[in-house]
Amino acid sequence: MTTAGSLGRQTFAALANRNFRCFLSGQAVSLIGTWMQLVAQSWLVLELTGSGTAIGLVVALQTLPVLLLGPYGGVVADRADKRRLMIGLQSLMGVQAVVLGVLTLSGAVALWHVYLLALLLGLNQSFENPARQSFLLEMVGPEDLRNAVSLQSTLVSASRIVGPAVAGVTIAAGGLGICFLLNAASFVAVVTSLLRLDISELRRSPPMERARGQLREGLRYVRGNRNLAVPLLMMAFIGCLAFEFQVVLPIVADQTFGAGSEAYGFMTAAMGIGAVCGGLLVATWGRTGTRVLIVAAAAFGFALVAAAAAPTLALELIALAIVGAVSIAFNSTTNSTLQLEAEPQMRGRVMALWATAFQGSTAIGGPIAGWVSQEWGGRAGLLLGAITCLVVALVAAIVIGRGRKVAAQTEPIPGDPEGPVTPSLASTEDPAAMADVRPKAA
């Protein structure tokens, strides 16, 4: 019988690792600062222009570099010491926040300043994201990776609730510029946490020697491994059209329920609370592998159907809490599945493709989701995401099923010492799923 104590140890298994505890504490402070800056940046652009289109352009400038340069950022992550790379990049992100804060407080800020700094931040994130994601495995090892990814995703969701609330109080008390400076200060915490890591306990991947064609090599590697290609394609389509809540939910709040900005705030909070609960559940009982990922994608789709059909605001909040839970389950399962499947020398490039599929796709999907919602209402925007999830889950299930049949047909015949040769793309054995990777009990 599972006791509360053993259940808690299972849920937070990765926190037994001192390096991960130190890293996560720095991330907690930094993520709150990041959400403060996102809120303040949108308000600043609104004050300067009064235009929602201008806010959308800032978001596009910040995400477009991830779409265009994210794969190359993975090459850099595979070549470099990931910890040192993150220290440098996090420091530069702090400098960007300082510059924006000083410009705002001095009254000298102009719209082009915000655009340029958002672009620079996006360029930085193109290289920082793959380094940070692939560094998790070096800290905790494969046995606790899924738990560590789930806890980090839960932290991101919690900061999405706390950060905007702190930003609101700060803006009212001290103005927009203070939010940017507090975000800059938060990078001191994350850089300090990286400096305090015990290097001797890291399971470092050997840096890759610099050579030509390494980006193409990474793409060929993913294309030749079904257990990497399928999750990445699933994330690309679902990330593009189902994760556009910043675009769709304001329209649902305003046009569907006629409730204004307060309802939007409640919707965001409901999703955040659901995501925290879902993240903790995944950390405790979750698994990895393509089969689990297909189930998570289908659950995501059905939850979005419920949100699109909710007749009242109260039921909408309940549905969105479920959406938050299953969306984080899909996201963290994709992340940990890819890291466990990828070879160490390829992990940075694989995780760069994950970041491109998840974050970079916003630059494509945002305008599409916005147009659908504007033309046919917020419910249509939610249904667009739902249909995407369900179709992707169905197609992935067909692809994986056909792969298993091919693999079964190419198994060695009893008594035949050699047997037929199995093509690389036909191999659909999912080591992570077959091993049922779970966090070790402390």
MONORNOR-V744818 format. One record per backbone hydrogen bond with DSSP energy under -1.0 kcal/mol. CO is the residue of the C=O (numbers start at 0). NH is the residue of the N-H. Records with the same first field share a line. If there is no record, write none. Layout:
# MONORNOR-V744818
CO = NH ; NH
This chain:
# MONORNOR-V744818
2 = 6
3 = 7
4 = 8
5 = 9
6 = 10
7 = 11
9 = 12
11 = 14
12 = 15
13 = 16
16 = 20
17 = 21
18 = 22
19 = 23
20 = 24
21 = 25
22 = 26
23 = 27
24 = 28
25 = 29
26 = 30
27 = 31
28 = 32
29 = 33
30 = 34
31 = 35
32 = 36
33 = 37
34 = 38
35 = 39
36 = 40
37 = 41
38 = 42
39 = 43
40 = 44
41 = 45
42 = 46
43 = 47
44 = 48
45 = 49
50 = 54
51 = 55
52 = 56
53 = 57
54 = 58
55 = 59
56 = 60
57 = 61
58 = 62
59 = 63
62 = 66
63 = 67
64 = 68
65 = 69
68 = 72
69 = 73
70 = 74
71 = 75
72 = 76
73 = 77
74 = 78
75 = 79
77 = 207
80 = 84
81 = 85
82 = 86
83 = 87
84 = 88
85 = 89
86 = 90
87 = 91
88 = 92
89 = 93
90 = 94
91 = 95
92 = 96
93 = 97
94 = 98
95 = 99
96 = 100
97 = 101
98 = 102
99 = 103
100 = 104
101 = 105
102 = 107 ; 108
109 = 113
110 = 114
111 = 115
112 = 116
113 = 117
114 = 118
115 = 119
116 = 120
117 = 121
118 = 122
119 = 123
120 = 124
121 = 125
123 = 126 ; 127
124 = 128
127 = 131
128 = 132
129 = 133
130 = 134
134 = 138
135 = 139
136 = 140
137 = 202
143 = 147
144 = 148
145 = 149
146 = 150
147 = 151
148 = 152
149 = 153
150 = 154
151 = 155
152 = 156
153 = 157
154 = 158
155 = 159
157 = 161
158 = 162
161 = 165
162 = 166
163 = 167
164 = 168
165 = 169
166 = 170
167 = 171
168 = 172
169 = 173 ; 174
175 = 179
176 = 180
177 = 181
178 = 182
179 = 183
180 = 184
181 = 185
184 = 187
185 = 189
186 = 190
187 = 191
188 = 192
189 = 193
190 = 194
191 = 195
196 = 198
197 = 200
198 = 201
201 = 203
212 = 216
213 = 217
214 = 218
215 = 219
216 = 220
217 = 221
218 = 222
219 = 223
221 = 224
224 = 227 ; 228
225 = 229
227 = 231
228 = 232
229 = 233
230 = 234
231 = 235
232 = 236
233 = 237
234 = 238
235 = 239
236 = 240
237 = 241
243 = 247
244 = 248
247 = 251
248 = 252
249 = 253
250 = 254 ; 255
251 = 256
252 = 258
259 = 263
260 = 264
261 = 265
262 = 266
263 = 267
264 = 268
265 = 269
266 = 270
267 = 271
268 = 272
269 = 273
270 = 274
271 = 275
272 = 276
273 = 277
274 = 278
275 = 279
276 = 280
277 = 281
278 = 282
279 = 283
280 = 284
281 = 285
288 = 292
289 = 293
290 = 294
291 = 295
292 = 296
293 = 297
294 = 298
295 = 299
296 = 300
297 = 301
298 = 302
299 = 303
300 = 304
301 = 305
302 = 306
303 = 307
304 = 308
311 = 315
312 = 316
313 = 317
314 = 318
315 = 319
316 = 320
317 = 321
318 = 322
319 = 323
320 = 324
321 = 325
322 = 326
323 = 327
324 = 328
325 = 329
326 = 330
327 = 331
328 = 332
329 = 333
330 = 334
331 = 335
332 = 336
333 = 337
334 = 338
335 = 339
336 = 340
337 = 341
342 = 345
345 = 349
346 = 350
347 = 351
348 = 352
349 = 353
350 = 354
351 = 355
352 = 356
353 = 357
354 = 358 ; 359
358 = 361
359 = 362
360 = 363 ; 364
361 = 365
364 = 368
365 = 369
366 = 370
367 = 371
368 = 372
369 = 373
370 = 374
371 = 375
372 = 376
376 = 380
377 = 381
378 = 382
379 = 383
380 = 384
381 = 385
382 = 386
383 = 387
384 = 388
385 = 389
386 = 390
387 = 391
388 = 392
389 = 393
390 = 394
391 = 395
392 = 396
393 = 397
394 = 398
395 = 399
396 = 400
397 = 401
398 = 402
399 = 403
400 = 404
401 = 405
402 = 406
403 = 407
404 = 408
405 = 409
407 = 410
412 = 415
429 = 433
430 = 434
431 = 436
